[in-house]
Amino acid sequence: MSSTVNVVRYTGLIGGILYGISHRRTLQEQENHRKAEHAAHHREELIKQARQAWKDKQEASKGSGLITNPDDPNFDLEKVLAKWEAEYK
């Protein structure tokens, strides 16, 4: 084979390798960006669920008028246990 053919072959080979490296980097950047967006969206959903659960818990405790703080002087353990027992049955 002539040296010109070898130069063209190896130039094509090196060009293909460099293109492959460049293309893989762009694909990896896109995938990393997609994963970051997915994680942020998932984190927002968890925060939204936690806020809703906290809101529901606060509304439930307000409606019953039951004192669940053991340091409160009006705390009644029997009422709290009776309420919890009724909830979990």
N, C-alpha and C positions, 0 to 999 in steps of 0.2 A: 504494500500500500504506500501511497505517496504521503509525504509529510503534510500536504495541504488537507488531505482527507482526515488524517489524524488530528490536525489542529481544529478542523470543523467539528469532528466527533467530540473531542474533549471540551471544546468551547460550548457545545450544546449540552453536554453532560453537566458541566459546571453551572451553566445558566439554569438548567432544570433544577439542580440542587438548591441554588440560591432562590429561585422562584418558590420552590417547595418550602424552604425555611420562612420566607416572607409570608407566604399564604397561611402557613400554620400559625404564625404569630398573630395575624389578623383574626383568624378563626378563634384562637385562644382568647384574645381580647374580647371578642363578641360574647363568648361563652362566660367569661368572668363577669362581664357587665350584666348578662342575663341572670346569673346566679345572685349577684348583689341586689338586683331589683327584686328577684323572687324572695330573698331573705328579708329585705326591707318590707315588702308587702306582707309576708308572713308575720313579721314582728308587729306591724300595724294591726293586723287581724287579732293577734293575741292580746294586744293592749286594749283593743275595742271590746273583746270578750271579757277581759278582766274588769274593765270599767263597768260593763253591763252587769256582771255578777256582783260587783261591789254595790252598785246602785240598787239592785234587787235585794241584796242583804240589808242595806240601810233602810229601804222602804219596809221590809218585813219586820225589822226590829222596831220601827217607829209605830207601826200599826198595832202592835200587841201591847204596848205600854209596859212590857216586861223589862225589868232591870237585870242585865246580864253582867254588870261590872261587880265583881266580888268585893271591891273596896268601898262601894256605895253603902251607906248605912241602911238603906231601904231594900237591900238585896235579900231575896228569899230563894234559898237553894231548892226547896221543894217545888216551887212554881217553875223554876228553870228546868229541873229534871222532868217534871210532868209535861212541859211544853216539848222538850226534846224527845221524850218518849212518844208523844202523840205524832210528832213529825216523822219519825223513823218507822212507824208501824205501817 
